[in-house]
């Protein structure tokens, strides 16, 4: 069975089902179920096999660390929201911003403290921009575009203290282990960052649109849901998201303290772990157990933040409820991860790696990275999920890179870039829907507006992958 074509059947199930249903999790689960029955083709045996693979994935120590990190990180954000940290930041920033240039500079500078997750960026920046929209000479769609270029495209390039990094490293780890590649997954992730060309090009497009592009009049914007309603006195930006609701307190320090603490502790503990192993300053960051450092830094931050909130007389039961509510928001992601882990393991046991090795040698080396990006971009656009695309595509990308003797960092960067395309451009993505809701835009019209610049960035990306493959 090592080179059996059976090994690709789960992927042949996952991709069309995900595109048709526009739901990633059911498609991945169906692929896992099909793979389980290929391994054990009996009524009970297939279900038992599925259960075994998922449980084995969940009891892996590194996978447990990733789950703890994701849940605790989202829980910390939940506490920040309910204690008024995000509303406080928005209120104070809105008071001080008076011009378009100041507003746009704040959008970029604030990335330093709000790069944890795209939604986190949106609920801290977009309400400010909505409150100042009359002072900013940009269409609402252009404003949304600029904000989005500082969200997912930036976050996927940051190697610490984000909701993405644990998942991205995990996807690399399981794909390389299944291929028998002896490489540190975090180091490979670091090396792949410069090759995430779509994200880099999109950020540059955002900078151009922000500071060098002359906008049309606001009244020409085709994507506003109801411009009259937007100008109505009853249109209160506090209603655009629960994190900035009027009933919340105004306490910006409840946002700033946890962010400064988690970033500082992550960097320090990463260095300390490498230093204790005998490495010099810069090498210590690469050789350290980064995931351990991130989890420990986060847990310390959660405890210190909770104590800080208790001193402000927030009730303990409310803090715990906020933490649980925030953590539960990522349960769908944790479930997605467990299915991805199980699916990757089962396809490997079915002989996926050997099959790709035996049947993909005809693909020219210089086409592998561009084709991976194009295929992944199409999948991510139709399913609207960067994380789902990465989970589906990374095993294939790693396999093709090894067969074609292509740089692993280049192909890993192409896989991550393809998912970033869907998160940015797809009308189904959480990013598109969240920013459209906050800025009072039509989701479909706003997605159409973004598609042209996204396709331009994608075309540039394909050219870059072709050139770099030839030179690298």
C-alpha positions as CSV (number, residue, x, y, z in Angstrom):
1,X,0.0,0.0,0.0
2,X,3.0,2.3,0.2
3,X,2.5,3.8,-3.2
4,X,-1.3,3.1,-3.4
5,X,-3.5,5.7,-5.0
6,X,-5.8,5.1,-2.1
7,X,-3.7,7.5,-0.2
8,X,-4.9,10.5,-2.2
9,X,-8.6,9.6,-1.9
10,X,-9.1,11.6,1.4
11,X,-7.7,14.7,-0.2
12,X,-9.9,14.1,-3.3
13,X,-12.8,14.1,-0.9
14,X,-11.7,17.1,1.3
15,X,-11.1,19.7,-1.4
16,X,-14.3,19.5,-3.5
17,X,-16.5,19.0,-0.4
18,X,-14.9,22.1,1.3
19,X,-15.4,24.2,-1.9
20,X,-19.0,23.0,-2.4
21,X,-20.1,23.4,1.2
22,X,-17.8,26.3,2.0
23,X,-17.2,24.6,5.3
24,X,-13.7,23.3,6.1
25,X,-14.3,21.3,9.3
26,X,-17.0,18.9,7.9
27,X,-14.8,18.4,4.7
28,X,-11.8,17.5,6.8
29,X,-13.8,15.2,9.0
30,X,-15.3,13.4,6.0
31,X,-11.8,13.0,4.6
32,X,-10.6,11.6,7.9
33,X,-13.6,9.2,8.0
34,X,-12.9,8.0,4.4
35,X,-9.2,7.5,5.2
36,X,-10.2,5.5,8.4
37,X,-12.4,3.2,6.4
38,X,-9.6,2.7,3.8
39,X,-7.4,1.6,6.7
40,X,-10.1,-0.6,8.3
41,X,-13.0,-1.3,5.9
42,X,-15.5,-2.6,8.4
43,X,-18.6,-0.8,9.9
44,X,-17.1,-0.6,13.4
45,X,-13.4,-0.7,12.4
46,X,-13.5,2.6,10.5
47,X,-14.9,4.5,13.4
48,X,-12.5,2.9,15.8
49,X,-9.6,3.8,13.5
50,X,-10.8,7.4,13.3
51,X,-11.0,7.5,17.1
52,X,-7.5,6.1,17.6
53,X,-5.9,8.6,15.2
54,X,-7.6,11.6,16.7
55,X,-6.7,10.5,20.3
56,X,-3.1,9.8,19.4
57,X,-2.9,13.3,17.9
58,X,-4.4,14.9,21.0
59,X,-2.1,13.1,23.5
60,X,1.0,14.2,21.7
61,X,2.9,16.6,24.1
62,X,3.6,19.3,21.5
63,X,0.0,19.2,20.3
64,X,-1.3,19.6,23.9
65,X,1.0,22.6,24.3
66,X,-0.5,24.1,21.2
67,X,-4.1,23.5,22.4
68,X,-3.3,25.1,25.8
69,X,-1.6,28.1,24.1
70,X,-4.6,28.7,21.7
71,X,-7.2,28.4,24.4
72,X,-5.3,30.5,27.0
73,X,-4.5,33.2,24.4
74,X,-8.1,33.5,23.3
75,X,-9.1,33.5,27.0
76,X,-6.8,36.3,27.8
77,X,-8.3,38.3,24.9
78,X,-11.7,37.6,26.4
79,X,-10.7,39.1,29.7
80,X,-9.2,42.1,28.0
81,X,-12.5,42.7,26.2
82,X,-14.8,42.4,29.3
83,X,-12.6,44.6,31.4
84,X,-12.8,47.4,28.9
85,X,-9.2,47.2,27.6
86,X,-10.1,47.4,24.0
87,X,-12.8,50.0,24.4
88,X,-10.4,52.1,26.5
89,X,-7.7,52.0,23.8
90,X,-10.2,52.9,21.1
91,X,-11.7,55.8,23.1
92,X,-8.3,57.4,24.1
93,X,-6.9,57.0,20.6
94,X,-10.0,58.5,19.0
95,X,-9.8,61.5,21.2
96,X,-6.2,62.3,20.1
97,X,-6.5,61.5,16.3
98,X,-7.5,64.6,14.3
99,X,-6.1,64.1,10.8
100,X,-6.0,61.5,8.0
101,X,-2.2,61.2,8.4
102,X,-2.4,60.6,12.1
103,X,-5.2,58.0,11.7
104,X,-3.2,56.1,9.1
105,X,0.0,56.3,11.1
106,X,-1.9,54.9,14.1
107,X,-3.1,52.0,11.9
108,X,0.5,51.0,11.2
109,X,2.1,51.9,14.5
110,X,-0.6,50.1,16.5
111,X,0.4,46.9,14.8
112,X,3.2,46.7,17.3
113,X,0.8,46.0,20.1
114,X,-2.2,44.4,18.4
115,X,-0.7,41.8,16.1
116,X,-2.1,38.9,18.2
117,X,-4.9,38.0,15.8
118,X,-6.8,39.6,12.9
119,X,-10.0,40.1,14.8
120,X,-8.0,41.7,17.6
121,X,-6.6,44.2,15.1
122,X,-10.0,44.9,13.7
123,X,-11.8,45.6,17.0
124,X,-9.0,47.9,18.1
125,X,-8.4,49.9,14.9
126,X,-11.6,49.8,12.8
127,X,-13.9,51.4,15.4
128,X,-11.4,54.3,15.7
129,X,-11.4,54.7,11.9
130,X,-15.2,54.5,11.8
131,X,-15.4,57.2,14.4
132,X,-13.1,59.4,12.4
133,X,-14.4,58.6,9.0
134,X,-15.5,62.1,8.2
135,X,-12.0,63.4,8.8
136,X,-10.3,60.8,6.6
137,X,-10.4,61.5,2.9
138,X,-10.8,57.9,1.8
139,X,-13.7,55.8,0.7
140,X,-14.9,53.3,3.3
141,X,-13.8,50.4,1.1
142,X,-10.3,51.9,0.8
143,X,-10.1,52.3,4.5
144,X,-11.2,48.7,5.1
145,X,-8.5,47.6,2.6
146,X,-5.8,49.5,4.4
147,X,-6.8,48.1,7.7
148,X,-6.8,44.6,6.4
149,X,-3.4,44.9,4.9
150,X,-2.1,45.4,8.5
151,X,-4.0,42.3,9.8
152,X,-3.5,38.8,8.4
153,X,-0.7,39.7,5.9
154,X,1.3,41.1,8.9
155,X,0.4,38.6,11.5
156,X,1.5,35.6,9.4
157,X,5.0,37.1,9.2
158,X,5.4,37.5,13.0
159,X,7.1,34.5,14.7
160,X,6.0,35.1,18.3
161,X,3.0,35.9,20.5
162,X,0.3,35.5,17.9
163,X,-2.7,33.2,17.6
164,X,-1.3,31.9,14.3
165,X,2.2,30.9,15.1
166,X,1.4,27.8,17.2
167,X,-0.9,26.4,14.5
168,X,1.5,27.2,11.7
169,X,4.4,25.5,13.4
170,X,2.2,22.5,14.2
171,X,1.2,22.1,10.5
172,X,4.9,22.2,9.5
173,X,5.8,19.7,12.2
174,X,3.4,17.0,11.3
175,X,4.0,17.4,7.5
176,X,7.8,17.1,7.9
177,X,7.6,14.2,10.4
178,X,5.4,12.3,8.0
179,X,8.0,12.8,5.3
180,X,10.8,11.7,7.7
181,X,12.5,15.1,7.4
182,X,14.6,15.8,10.5
183,X,14.1,19.6,10.9
184,X,13.1,21.9,13.6
185,X,9.6,23.1,12.6
186,X,9.9,26.5,14.2
187,X,13.3,27.2,12.5
188,X,11.7,26.1,9.2
189,X,8.8,28.5,9.9
190,X,11.3,31.4,10.5
191,X,13.1,30.6,7.3
192,X,9.9,30.5,5.3
193,X,8.8,34.0,6.4
194,X,10.7,35.9,3.7
195,X,9.1,33.7,1.1
196,X,5.5,34.6,2.0
197,X,5.5,36.9,-1.0
198,X,1.7,37.5,-1.1
199,X,1.7,38.9,2.4
200,X,4.7,41.1,1.7
201,X,3.3,42.4,-1.6
202,X,-0.1,43.1,0.0
203,X,1.5,45.1,2.8
204,X,3.3,47.2,0.3
205,X,0.1,47.8,-1.6
206,X,-1.5,49.0,1.6
207,X,1.3,51.4,2.2
208,X,0.9,52.8,-1.3
209,X,-2.9,53.2,-0.9
210,X,-2.4,54.8,2.4
211,X,0.2,57.5,1.6
212,X,0.6,57.8,-2.1
213,X,-2.8,57.1,-3.7
214,X,-5.2,60.0,-4.2
215,X,-8.7,58.8,-3.2
216,X,-11.9,59.4,-5.0
217,X,-14.6,61.4,-3.1
218,X,-16.2,59.4,-0.4
219,X,-19.6,59.7,-2.1
220,X,-18.3,57.7,-5.0
221,X,-17.8,54.6,-2.8
222,X,-19.9,51.8,-4.2
223,X,-19.5,49.6,-1.2
224,X,-21.3,51.5,1.5
225,X,-24.4,49.8,2.7
226,X,-26.4,53.0,3.3
227,X,-24.4,56.2,3.3
228,X,-27.4,58.1,4.7
229,X,-27.7,55.7,7.5
230,X,-23.9,55.9,8.2
231,X,-24.2,59.6,8.6
232,X,-27.3,59.4,10.8
233,X,-26.8,60.7,14.3
234,X,-28.1,57.3,15.6
235,X,-25.2,55.5,13.9
236,X,-23.0,55.0,16.9
237,X,-19.7,53.3,16.3
238,X,-19.9,51.8,19.8
239,X,-22.5,49.4,18.3
240,X,-20.1,48.0,15.6
241,X,-18.6,45.4,17.9
242,X,-19.3,44.1,21.5
243,X,-15.7,44.7,22.4
244,X,-16.3,48.5,22.2
245,X,-19.8,48.6,23.6
246,X,-21.0,51.5,25.7
247,X,-21.6,49.4,28.8
248,X,-17.9,48.4,29.1
249,X,-15.5,50.5,31.2
250,X,-12.8,52.6,29.6
251,X,-9.5,51.2,30.8
252,X,-6.8,51.2,28.1
253,X,-4.2,49.8,30.6
254,X,-6.2,46.6,30.7
255,X,-5.1,46.1,27.1
256,X,-1.6,47.5,27.2
257,X,-0.3,45.7,30.3
258,X,-1.2,42.1,29.1
259,X,0.2,42.8,25.6
260,X,3.5,44.3,26.9
261,X,3.8,41.5,29.4
262,X,3.2,38.5,27.1
263,X,5.5,39.9,24.4
264,X,8.3,40.7,26.8
265,X,8.0,37.4,28.6
266,X,7.9,35.4,25.4
267,X,11.1,37.1,24.1
268,X,12.9,36.8,27.5
269,X,12.0,33.1,28.1
270,X,12.9,32.2,24.6
271,X,16.3,33.8,25.0
272,X,16.7,32.3,28.4
273,X,16.0,28.7,27.2
274,X,18.5,29.0,24.4
275,X,21.0,30.7,26.8
276,X,20.8,27.9,29.3
277,X,21.7,25.5,26.5
278,X,24.9,27.4,25.8
279,X,24.1,29.5,22.7
280,X,25.0,33.1,22.1
281,X,22.4,35.9,22.1
282,X,21.0,35.6,18.5
283,X,21.4,31.8,18.2
284,X,19.6,31.3,21.5
285,X,16.3,32.5,19.9
286,X,16.6,29.9,17.1
287,X,17.7,27.0,19.3
288,X,15.3,27.5,22.1
289,X,12.1,25.5,22.7
290,X,10.0,28.4,21.5
291,X,6.6,26.7,22.0
292,X,7.4,26.0,25.7
293,X,8.5,29.7,26.2
294,X,5.3,31.0,24.5
295,X,3.0,28.8,26.7
296,X,4.8,29.6,29.9
297,X,4.9,33.4,29.1
298,X,1.2,33.3,28.3
299,X,0.2,31.4,31.4
300,X,2.1,33.9,33.6
301,X,0.5,36.8,31.7
302,X,-3.0,35.3,32.3
303,X,-2.3,35.0,36.1
304,X,-0.8,38.5,36.4
305,X,-3.5,40.1,34.4
306,X,-6.2,38.4,36.4
307,X,-4.6,39.7,39.6
308,X,-4.4,43.2,38.0
309,X,-8.1,43.1,37.2
310,X,-9.0,41.8,40.7
311,X,-7.2,44.9,42.2
312,X,-9.6,47.0,40.1
313,X,-12.5,45.2,41.8
314,X,-13.6,43.2,38.9
315,X,-15.4,40.1,40.2
316,X,-13.5,36.8,40.0
317,X,-16.5,34.9,38.5
318,X,-16.8,37.5,35.8
319,X,-13.1,37.3,34.9
320,X,-13.4,33.5,34.8
321,X,-16.5,33.8,32.6
322,X,-14.7,36.2,30.3
323,X,-11.7,33.9,30.1
324,X,-13.9,30.9,29.3
325,X,-16.0,32.8,26.8
326,X,-12.8,33.9,25.0
327,X,-11.2,30.5,25.1
328,X,-14.4,28.8,23.8
329,X,-14.3,31.1,20.7
330,X,-11.3,29.0,19.5
331,X,-12.8,25.6,20.2
332,X,-13.7,25.3,16.6
333,X,-10.0,25.9,15.7
334,X,-8.9,23.3,18.2
335,X,-11.3,20.8,16.8
336,X,-10.1,21.7,13.3
337,X,-6.5,21.1,14.5
338,X,-7.3,17.6,15.9
339,X,-8.9,16.6,12.6
340,X,-6.0,17.9,10.6
341,X,-3.5,16.0,12.8
342,X,-5.5,12.8,12.4
343,X,-6.0,13.2,8.7
344,X,-2.3,13.9,8.1
345,X,-1.3,10.8,10.1
346,X,-3.8,8.5,8.4
347,X,-2.9,9.7,4.9
348,X,0.8,9.1,5.7
349,X,0.0,5.6,6.8
350,X,-1.9,5.0,3.6
351,X,1.3,5.9,1.7
352,X,0.7,9.5,0.6
353,X,4.3,10.4,0.7
354,X,5.4,7.4,-1.3
355,X,2.6,8.0,-3.9
356,X,3.6,11.7,-4.4
357,X,7.3,10.6,-4.8
358,X,6.4,8.0,-7.4
359,X,4.0,10.1,-9.5
360,X,5.1,13.8,-9.3
361,X,8.6,13.6,-10.7
362,X,7.4,15.0,-14.0
363,X,6.6,18.4,-12.6
364,X,9.4,20.9,-13.5
365,X,11.3,22.2,-10.4
366,X,10.6,25.8,-11.2
367,X,6.9,25.3,-11.3
368,X,6.4,23.6,-7.9
369,X,6.3,26.7,-5.7
370,X,4.1,28.8,-8.2
371,X,1.7,25.9,-8.7
372,X,1.4,25.3,-5.0
373,X,0.6,29.0,-4.5
374,X,-2.0,29.1,-7.3
375,X,-3.7,25.9,-6.3
376,X,-3.8,26.9,-2.6
377,X,-5.0,30.4,-3.4
378,X,-7.9,29.0,-5.4
379,X,-8.8,26.6,-2.6
380,X,-8.5,29.2,0.1
381,X,-10.7,31.7,-1.9
382,X,-13.5,29.2,-2.3
383,X,-13.4,28.0,1.3
384,X,-12.5,31.3,2.9
385,X,-10.1,29.8,5.4
386,X,-6.3,30.2,5.7
387,X,-6.0,27.7,8.5
388,X,-8.0,25.1,6.6
389,X,-5.9,25.6,3.4
390,X,-2.7,25.2,5.3
391,X,-3.9,22.0,6.9
392,X,-5.0,20.6,3.6
393,X,-2.0,21.7,1.5
394,X,1.1,21.5,3.7
395,X,1.6,17.7,3.4
396,X,1.4,18.0,-0.4
397,X,3.7,21.0,-0.5
398,X,6.4,19.3,1.7
399,X,6.1,16.1,-0.4
400,X,6.5,17.9,-3.7
401,X,9.4,20.0,-2.3
402,X,11.3,16.8,-1.4
403,X,10.5,15.1,-4.7
404,X,11.5,18.1,-6.8
405,X,14.5,19.0,-4.7
406,X,13.0,22.5,-4.1
407,X,13.9,24.6,-1.1
408,X,11.6,23.7,1.9
409,X,11.4,27.3,3.2
410,X,10.3,28.4,-0.3
411,X,7.5,25.9,-0.6
412,X,6.3,26.4,3.0
413,X,6.2,30.1,2.4
414,X,4.1,29.5,-0.8
415,X,1.6,27.4,1.2
416,X,1.3,30.0,3.9
417,X,1.0,32.7,1.2
418,X,-1.8,30.8,-0.5
419,X,-3.9,30.7,2.7
420,X,-3.2,34.4,3.3
421,X,-4.8,35.1,-0.1
422,X,-8.1,33.5,0.8
423,X,-8.2,35.1,4.2
424,X,-7.6,38.5,2.6
425,X,-9.7,38.2,-0.6
426,X,-12.5,35.7,-0.1
427,X,-16.0,36.9,0.7
428,X,-16.3,33.9,3.0
429,X,-13.3,34.7,5.2
430,X,-13.7,35.9,8.8
431,X,-11.5,38.9,8.0
432,X,-13.7,40.2,5.2
433,X,-17.0,39.7,7.1
434,X,-15.6,41.2,10.4
435,X,-14.2,44.4,8.8
436,X,-17.3,44.8,6.6
437,X,-19.6,44.6,9.6
438,X,-17.6,47.1,11.7
439,X,-17.3,49.6,8.8
440,X,-20.9,49.1,7.7
441,X,-20.0,47.7,4.2
442,X,-21.7,45.2,2.0
443,X,-19.7,42.0,2.3
444,X,-20.0,41.0,-1.4
445,X,-19.4,44.4,-2.8
446,X,-16.4,45.0,-0.5
447,X,-15.0,41.6,-1.5
448,X,-15.3,42.5,-5.1
449,X,-13.5,45.8,-4.4
450,X,-10.6,43.9,-2.8
451,X,-10.4,41.2,-5.5
452,X,-8.6,43.3,-8.1
453,X,-5.7,44.4,-5.9
454,X,-5.5,40.9,-4.4
455,X,-5.2,39.4,-7.9
456,X,-2.5,41.9,-8.8
457,X,-0.6,40.9,-5.6
458,X,-1.1,37.3,-6.5
459,X,0.2,37.7,-10.0
460,X,3.3,39.5,-8.7
461,X,3.7,36.6,-6.2
462,X,3.6,34.0,-8.9
463,X,6.3,35.8,-10.8
464,X,8.4,36.1,-7.7
465,X,8.1,32.4,-6.9
466,X,9.1,31.5,-10.5
467,X,12.2,33.8,-10.4
468,X,13.3,32.8,-6.9
469,X,12.9,29.0,-7.7
470,X,15.2,29.6,-10.7
471,X,17.8,31.5,-8.7
472,X,17.5,30.0,-5.2
